[in-house]
Amino acid sequence: MAFDAGMLSLVVSEIDSLQESRIEKIYQPSNDEIVILLHSASKKTRILINAGSNCPRINITETTSENPQKAPMFCMLLRKHLSSGKLTGAGTLGFERVCFLEFEAYDEMGFKSKKYLICEIMGKYSNIILTDANNKIVALLKTVDFSLSMQRQLLVGMKYELPPKQDKLDTMAITKEDFLNAIEKASMSMKVERFITSSFTGIAPSTSRQLAYLVACDIDVILENVNKKELCEAFFKTIEEIRSKSSKPYLIVNDKNEPVEFSYIPLEYFGKDYKSIELASFGKLIDAYYTKKGSKERIRQKSSDILRLLTNAEARINKKIALQTEEISECDKAEEYRIMADLITANLYMIKSSMSVVEVINYYDEEMKKIKIPLDNKISPSQNAQKYYKKYSKMKKAKVELAKQIELSKKELEYIETVFDSLTKAEGESDLSQIRDELYQSGYASRMKNYSVQKNQSPKPLKFKTSSGYTLLVGKNNIQNDYISTKLAEKSDWWFHVKNLPGSHVLMQCGKEEPSERDFTEAAEVAAYYSKAEGNNIAVDYTNAKHIKKPAGSKPGYVIYHVNWTAYVTPDEKRIKEMQIK
């Protein structure tokens, strides 16, 4: 991904244009993300800063995120020091992935003071640091002490220092002569991409590959096989575009229109199967690439407790099933015990109480072979027979009971799978809260750390419109599935669900009207899309809502039906997204 120093400088240039905008609010939607809402005379603008290890970035954003009810400590500190302040500038600190936002705010005594929000966009080492006018650290998202780094510590009260310089040439300070000298010193067998990224600061691999492609039409070309002067010219042309802020934001998408890369230069090396789209701004570019990925990352962070609980429960149940299956195999010996008991009874006349083993003819064997039967010489022969009968009876009953227990365990695994599926559809904290409530109702509360019962929240299922205008309701979790199927459904409405797999309940509200074949197909496609099923010709069951029954005491989201039809559909993601009601 091309969020290198060049991309950062272009993004920060857009932020710098917001000078004199005042801070209206500061949010912290997730552990590693800050959103600053600015307002000016003409408009409101959001600046997003993400210091997570997977999607670190900073940009002007148009996306909104659900915020926690209680702001985290770092967010409270930022509000304390920056509230009602105004943005007075933004810039980068060298050609590295470090930038600053300068604010003019008021201190505790009511005097104007400068504050700097320093953003280090460096993968797993990303951080957000608030300093005063003297570079003293006032607050920071992630503290770094001696146990984490011996080279540089970041603690409240310390003076902020830039990350240690890398053994690279400063991209913005070198001349063409410096570039050519660097080539002469490098190994001629080194790839051009590797040479650029390892020799000069702030250049992403994707940019380096494009430069290699420009001069040799090959991203794997080595230094020996390129024209050094052409490579130098291409390099400095790119750098000059960054310096003059004339670079354009490009989003690279595949044949399914899914973002695969972004850059400030066209990435032609991707080939004809990919398309380069020029967007209106770098903020929109970063949003287009990261919105879906960033949302998934936030949900992953916030749902870590649920994932841990479900993973542990799944492992526990699988282990339980394995042990029960092993016990059932032991119960297969029950018939042997009955035969032994019968043979002892048939041969009581020849068995003495002092015998510890008896050898008798096995009348159940076609070849009439002899069999040795162990005996307890402390009890009588008839008592030995009764002892084997009891073992037979016990194992026979155990086998039936174990089979029931295994079936219950398998149903619990199926339920857990539906909750896993619900997590993939969760869009915010309210959805996660409903999943936690569902797990509480299902008896998992004892395993949920610091769980407290939430106030009843009205479920908000997804909504879609079919071609004929019928509303489709889609449950994102089992609480919503129950709500749709048992509370909102009218008898004449149509109900859809993927066949024999976890998925959303889909309800087509049509009253007493008869929907068209196209409406049925669209509803079935939505049910297939919001399920675990993959591929083409997915089987989807559908029936009138009057046939849907929820057994007493069953898990959330569990319903039964005995009258249904089955459709086979291939969902089209683009069409489904167009049907959705925002």
N, C-alpha and C positions, 0 to 999 in steps of 0.2 A: 504494500500500500504506500502511496506517495505522500504521506503527511511528513515531509521532510522540512528542512529549514526554509526552502524556497516556498513551499505551500504555506508555511506558517507566516512568512513575511507578507505574503499576498493577503491572507486572511486578516492579519493584524492591521494591514493598511485600510481594509474596509471598516474595521472597528474604530480606527483612528478618526474616521470621518464623522463619528458620532460625538465628537467633542462638545462639551457644554450640556450634554444630556444628563439629567438627574436620575439618581437611583430611586426607584419607587419601591422595589421589594427585592429580597434575596431569598432564594429557595435552595434546598438541597434534596432533590428527588430521590437520590440513592447515596450510598456511602462515599462514592468517588466522584460525584457530579454536583456542580454548582450552576444555578441559573440566576443571572442578574437581569432584572427587568428595569430598563431605562425608559424615561419619557422626555420628550422635547416638545416644543410648541406644535409640531406637526404630526408626530406619531409616537408609538411605543415600540420598543425594540428589545429583544431578548438576546443576551450573550450566554452561550452555553460553554462551560469548561468541564471537561471530563478528564480525570487523572487515573482512570482505571487501567489495568494492564492490557485489556483486550481492545478497547476502542478509545485511546487517549486522543483528545482533540480540543480545539477551541474554535468557535465560529459564531457568527450572527445566525440565529435560528428562528424558524417559524413554527417549530413543533412545540407542543405543550406536554407536560408530564404530570402524572398524579403525584402529589406531595404528601409526605407523612403528616399525621395529625399533630405530632410534636416534633419541632425542628431539632436536628442534632446539634451538639455543642459547637462544632465548627461554624455552622450556619448562624447560630446565635452570636458568636464572636464577630463574624463579618457584619451582621446587622448592627451590632453595638458600635463598631468603628467606622462603618461606611454609610449607614442609613442617612438619607437626605443629602448625601454628598453628590458631587458631579464628576463626570469623566472629563479629564483635562488632557488626555493623550494616551497613546498606545504605541509600542514599538518592540523590536526584538533586541536581544542582548547578544550581539555578534551574529554570525551566520550559523547559529545552532538552534536547536528546538527549544529555546527558552525565550519567553516574551514577558512583557509587563503591561499592566493597565495602571495608569496614574489617575488618582482621585484626589479631589479637594474636599475634605470633610471637616467636621468640628470635633475637637477633642473633649475630654471630660470637663475642662474648664470653660468650654464655649469658644475657644479660639480656633481660627482656621488652621488646618494642618494638612500636609501632604501624606498620602498613603499610597503604597504600591502593592498591587496584587500580582505576584510573580507566578507564572505558569510554566512548569517544566513538562513538556510533552515528550517523554522519553520511555515509552513502553512501560515495563513493570516498575521503572524508577520514576514515573510521572508523579508530580506533586503540585499543590497549590499553596502558596506562601504569602502571608500578609506582612508587610514591613512598614516601618514609619519612614519619615524623611531622612533619617540617619542610617537607613539600611538595617535597623535592628528588627529582628523577627518578633512580631506581635502575636501571630497565630499561624498555624499550619495544619494542613490536612493529615499529613503523615510525618511523625517524628522519626528522625534517624539518629540513633545514638552509637556508641562505640561497638555495641554488640552487632550492629548491622553494617557499619562502615568505619574503617580506620582512616580513610582519606578525607571524608567530609561529614561533619555532623550538622544536623538541622534540629535545633531546639529553641523553644521560646526564650527570648532574652539574648540569644547569640546574634552576632552580625552575619547577615546573609553573604554567602560567597557563591560564585558560579561553580558549576560542576568542573572537575579537573579537565584541563584541555587534553584532547586526543592528539596522538602523534600524526596529525594531518595538516595540510596546508590550508590557510584561510581562503575559502573560495572567493570571497569578495575583495581580497587584498592582492591576489596573485596577478602577474602579467602573463602574456602569451609565452614569453621567454621562460618563465617559471614552469609553465605547463609542459613545454617541450623538454625542459631539463628533467622534469619528473619522469617523463617517458623514457629518456635515455638511461636513467638510473634503475628503471623497473626491468623485470624479467620479460623478455620478448615472448615467452610462452604463456604469459598471464592473459586471461580474458580481459577485454576492454571494460566490461561491466565491473569486474573485480578491481581493476586498476583505478577507475574513477571513484568508486565507493570507499576504497581503502586509502586513497591519497588526498582527497579533498573533503572538507567539512560540508555537512548538510545536504548531500545528494542521495536520493533514494535509489534503490536498485532498479525500479521501473524506469526512472529517468535515464539511468546509465545504460540500460538495455536499448532504449530508444535512440540514444546517441550512437551506439554501436550499429544499430540498424540503419541509421541515416548514412553512415559512411561505408558500410559493407553489406547491407541487406541481410545481416546475420547477427543475431544477438549473442551467439557463442564465439564470435570471431576473436582471435588473439592479437596482441599488439603488433606482432611481426607481420601480420597480413593486412594492416590498415594504413591508409595515408595519414601520417601523423599531423600534417598541417590541416587537412580537412577535418580531422577529429578535433583539433584545437579550435578551428573556426566554429564548428557546430557547438562545442562546449561554451565558448564565450558569447555566441549568439543567444543561447538559452539563458545564460547568467545576466546578460544585458536586458533581456525581456523581464526578468525578475526584478532587476534593479530599477528599471523604468516603469514598473507596474503595468506593462502592456501585455502580460501573459493572459491567456483566456482559460476559463474553467471548463474542463472536458470530463465527461462521465463516459466510461467504456461499459457497454452492455452486451450481453450475449444474444443469441437468437430468440431467447425467451423474454427478452427485455429486462433481464436481471442484472443489476450493477455488479461488475467484477473488479473494477479499478477506477481510480480517478487521478487526474493530473492537471498540470498547468501547461502542458504541451500535448499535441495529438500523439497518442501511442499507436503508431502505425504497425508495429511489429505483431500486434495481436492477430492481424490477418482479416480476410474478407468475411469470416463468420461472426465477427464482432463489429459493433458500430460505435463511433465516437460522437457523442452529443455535446454541443456547446450550450452551457447554461447561462443564466443571467448574472449570477454572482458566485463568488467562492463560498459564501454562506449557504446558498441553495445547493451547491455542489456537495458540500460536506453533509448537509441534511439528506440529500437524495441517496448518498452512499450509506450513511450510518444509521438512518432513522430506524429501519427494521432491525438491524443488527444491534444497535444500542438499546432498543426496547427489550429485545431478548436478553441482553446482558443484565439490565435492571431487574427484570423478572427473575432471572437466575439467582441474582444476589438476594433478592427479597424472599425467595422461596427456598432458600438453602435448608431451613429447618424442616420444611415439608418434604423435600427431596431426601434428606437424611432419614426422616421417620419412615418414609415409604420404602426406601432402599433396605433399611434394617428389617422392616416388617416382611418384605419380600424374601430376604435371605432366611429369616426365621421360619417362615411358612414352608419354603422349599426344603429346609433341613428337616422340619417336622414331617413332611410328606415322605421324604427319603427314609426316615426311621420307621414310619408307619408301614411303608411298602415292604421294608425288610421284615417287620413283624408279621405281616401277612404271609410272606414266603415261609416263615417259621410255622405258621398255622396250617400250612399244607401237610404237616406231619400228623395232623389230627386223626386222619384215617388209619395211620399206622398204629396209633394208641388204641383205637377201637378194636382193630384186629388182634392186637396183643391181649386185650381184655377178654375178647371172645375165646381165644385159644387157651388162656389160663382157666377160664370157666369150664371149657370142654375137657380139660385135663386135670381137674382138681384132685381126682382119685390118685394120681401118680406124683403129685407135688407135695413135698414135705416142707414143714414150716422153717426148717433150718437152711433151706436151699437159697443161695444168692443168685442163681441163674438156672433156667430150665430150658432144655432143648426139646421142642415138640414139632410135629408135622404141621406145616402151614396149609390148611385146607383151602385157603383163598388163592393159593398159587397153583396154576395149571399143572406145573411139574411136580407138585406135592413135595417141594423141598422142605428140609428142616430149618427151623428158625430158633435162634437163641433169644430168650426174653429175660432181661435183668429183673431180679426180684429184691424186695426189701425183706431180709430174713428176720426182722424184728416184728413183723406182722404176719398174719395168716395168709395163705394163698388166696382165699376169697377176698380179703381186704386188699391184696395186691391188684386183683382184678378190678375192684371198685376204684382204686387209685388211678388206674389207667382210664377207666370210664370217665372219671371226673376231669382228667386232663383233656380227653377227647371233647367232652361237653364244653369245657372252658375255652378251648381253642376254636371250636366251631362258632361259639357266640362271639368270641373276640374278632374273628375274621369278618363277621357281619358288621360289628360295631366299627372296626377299623376301616372298612370300606365306606361306611357312612362318614367317618371323620375325614377321610381323604377327600371325599366328595365336597364336604364343607370347606376344607382347606383350599381346594381348587376354585371354589366359588369366591372365597376371600381373595385369592390371587387375581381372579377376574375383576373383582371390585377394585383392588389396588391398581390394576392396569387402567381402569377407567379414570382413576384420580391422576395417574401419570399423564393420561391423555388430556385431562382438564388443565393441567399446568401448561401444556403447549398452547392452549387457547387463552390463557389469562392475559389480560391487557393492563392490569394495574392492581393497586393495593386492595381495592374493594373486591375484586375477583379472588385474590389470594385469601382475603378475610373470609369469604364464603366457603372456600375450600377447607380452611382451618375449622370453621364451624361444622362443616360436614364431617370431618374426621372426628371432631368432638362428639357429635351425635352417634358416630359409628363405634365409639368406645376407644379411641386412640388418644384421648386427652391426657391420660397418665404418662404418655410417652412424649408429650409436647412440652418443651421447656418454656416456662413463664407464660403459659397460655391462660387467657382470661376470657370468659364468655362475652361476646360482643352483642351490642344492641341489634335487634332485628333490622336488617336492611332489605329494602325491596329489590329483588333480583332484577337485573337489567340484561336480558338476553339480546343477542344480535338480531337485527331486523333486515329483511330483504324484500324486494318487490319482484314479482314475476312479470312476464310480458303482459299479462291481462290485468295487472294491478293488484293481485292477491298478496297479502302480507305473509312472509315466512318468518317465524320465530325460531331462533337457533340457540340452544343452551350451551354455555361455555363451560359449565361444570354440572355435577350431579344435582346440586341444589336447584339450579336453573332448569335442569331437565325435568325434575319433579314438578316445579312451578308451572312449566309449560304444559306438561302432559296431564297433570291432575287438577290444576287450578284454572288455567286459561282455556283449555281445550273444550270446545262445544262438540256434541255428539256427531254432528255432520262434518266437522273439520277433518282434514286428512293428516295422518301422522306418518313420518318417515324415519328410518334408522338403517344404518349399514348392517348387512347380514353377518351375524356371528363374530363381530369385532367391536371393540370399544369405539364409541362415537357420540356425536351430539344427537339429541332428540330434535327433530325438525317438525314444526307444525304449520300447515298451510291453512290459514283462516279464510274460509270461503262461505260461511253461513250455509244456506240451503242451495247455493248455486253449484253447478257442475263445472269444475275447471277443465280447460282444454288439455289435450295430450301434451302440448308444449309446456304448460304449467306444471304438469306432473313430472316431466323430464327435468325441468329446471329445479324443482324441489328435491328430486332424487339426486341431482348433481351436487346440490348444496350439502345434502346429508353425506354423500360420498367424500366431498372435499373436507368436511369437518369430522373426519374419522381417521382411524389408524390404517385404513385400506390404502393401497398404492397401486399404480398401474392403470390399465384400461379395463373396460367391461366389469366394473365393480358392482356386485350384487347389493341392492338396496330393497329392504322390505317396506311396504306401505299398506296402510289400512285406515279405516275410519276410526276416529278417536274413541268412539263408543266401545270398540273392542279392546281398548287398552285398560288393563287392570294392574293395580299395585298391591301385591300380597301384604297382608298385615305383618309388621315387624321386619320387613325387608330393608336392605341397605338403600341409602339415597340413590336415586337414578335407576333403580331396578323396577322394571315392569314386565308383564307377560301379555301375550296375545296368541290366539289360536286361529284367527281368520286373517289372512293377508295375501297380498300379491307381491311379486318380486320383479323389479326393473333392473336392467343392466346398463350402466351409464359410465361415461368417461368425463370427469369434471374438467371444465375450462376455467382456470384461475382468473384470467382477465375478465371473462364474462361474469363470473361470480362477484368479483370486486365491483363491477359496474352496477350489479343488482343491489348492492348493500346500501342501506339507508344510514347515513352518518348521524 
